[in-house]
Amino acid sequence: MRALFALVFACLPFQAWAQYYWEYKDWRVWVEDIDTGEDLRRTCSARTGGDGEPIVSLEISNGDAGPPTFYPYPSISERAPRHFPTLMQDGQPVRFVIDTGAVFSTTAQAWLTDEGLFEAYAALNLANNLPTLQAMKRGSVMEVRTGGRILYTASLAGFTAAYGKMMDSCGFSLSLD
């Protein structure tokens, strides 16, 4: 019987998958390897927040162009409890304000999921993301503001180390200089 089960299981199509995790002060790095059957893809992300708070993250894949052509960009995602709206509203301006004085702006996207929960997302996908990352490296706190209020205050403690691990894990240059 075991041999039959092993044979059936071996014949089923599946995706091989591995996940790695590191912490650097207030930032976490996730690296996921996914074997699609055609190639191996690695996705690397650095994040802070969560546990009911919005999540600020950066992400890159080993299939992306990478620096100096492409630098990952910070984004923020928010999920509201059932029957409550997100603080970010669709089309609303969102500002990433770093305590060094640097300010970067984008626009929020918000929607209602099939489960009836509100979600929102805003990304600083600029033509050149290097100045944003350099400002984050120099800063200690980044506020994400929308609708005249602070949506989330992200500590930048550990950001540079997390960024370096994320980029190295996906095979890219670490330099933010």
Residue pairs with C-beta under 8 A, 6 or more apart in sequence:
13 37
15 34
15 35
15 36
15 37
16 33
16 34
16 35
17 32
17 33
17 34
17 35
18 32
18 33
19 30
19 31
19 32
19 33
20 30
20 31
20 32
20 169
21 28
21 29
21 30
21 31
22 28
22 29
22 162
22 165
23 29
23 158
24 158
24 159
24 161
24 162
24 165
25 155
25 157
25 158
25 161
26 48
26 154
26 155
26 156
26 157
26 158
26 159
27 46
27 47
27 48
27 157
27 158
27 159
27 161
27 162
28 46
28 47
28 48
28 162
29 44
29 45
29 46
29 47
29 162
29 165
29 166
29 169
30 44
30 45
30 47
31 42
31 43
31 44
31 45
31 166
31 169
31 170
32 42
32 43
32 44
33 40
33 41
33 42
34 40
34 41
34 42
34 43
41 61
41 62
41 63
42 61
42 62
42 169
42 170
42 171
43 59
43 60
43 61
43 62
43 170
44 59
44 60
44 61
44 62
44 166
44 167
44 169
44 170
45 57
45 58
45 59
45 60
45 166
46 57
46 58
46 59
46 159
46 162
46 163
46 165
46 166
47 55
47 56
47 57
47 58
48 55
48 56
48 57
48 154
48 155
48 159
49 55
49 56
49 76
49 152
49 154
53 152
54 76
54 77
54 78
54 144
54 151
54 152
55 76
55 77
55 78
56 74
56 75
56 76
56 142
56 144
56 152
56 154
57 74
57 75
57 76
57 77
58 72
58 73
58 74
58 75
58 163
58 166
59 72
59 75
60 66
60 72
60 166
60 167
60 170
60 172
61 170
62 170
62 171
64 70
64 170
66 170
66 171
66 172
66 173
67 130
67 167
67 172
67 173
67 175
68 130
68 173
70 129
71 128
71 129
71 130
71 133
72 129
72 133
72 166
72 167
73 123
73 124
73 125
73 126
73 129
73 132
74 96
74 123
74 124
74 132
74 133
74 136
74 142
75 121
75 122
75 123
75 124
75 125
76 88
76 94
76 96
76 121
76 122
76 123
76 144
76 151
76 152
77 119
77 120
77 121
78 86
78 87
78 88
78 119
78 120
78 121
78 151
79 86
79 117
79 118
79 119
80 86
80 87
80 117
80 118
80 119
81 117
82 116
82 117
84 118
85 118
86 110
86 118
86 119
86 120
87 120
87 146
87 147
87 149
87 151
88 94
88 108
88 110
88 120
88 121
88 122
88 146
88 147
88 151
89 108
89 110
89 120
89 146
89 147
90 108
90 109
90 110
90 111
90 120
91 107
91 108
92 107
92 108
92 110
92 146
92 147
93 105
93 106
93 107
93 108
93 146
94 105
94 106
94 107
94 108
94 122
94 144
94 145
94 146
94 151
95 103
95 104
95 105
95 144
95 145
95 146
96 103
96 104
96 105
96 106
96 124
96 132
96 142
96 143
96 144
97 103
97 142
97 143
97 144
97 145
98 135
98 136
98 138
98 139
98 141
98 142
98 156
99 139
99 140
99 141
99 142
99 143
100 135
100 138
100 139
102 131
102 132
102 135
102 139
104 124
104 126
104 132
104 135
106 122
106 123
106 124
106 125
107 122
108 120
108 121
108 122
108 146
109 120
109 121
109 122
110 118
110 119
110 120
110 121
111 118
111 119
111 120
112 118
112 119
113 119
122 144
122 146
124 132
126 132
130 176
133 163
133 176
134 176
134 177
136 142
136 156
136 159
136 163
137 156
137 159
137 160
137 163
137 176
139 156
140 155
140 156
140 157
141 153
141 154
141 155
141 156
142 153
142 154
142 156
143 150
143 152
143 153
143 154
144 150
144 151
144 152
144 153
144 154
145 151
160 176
163 174
163 176
164 174
167 173
167 174
168 174
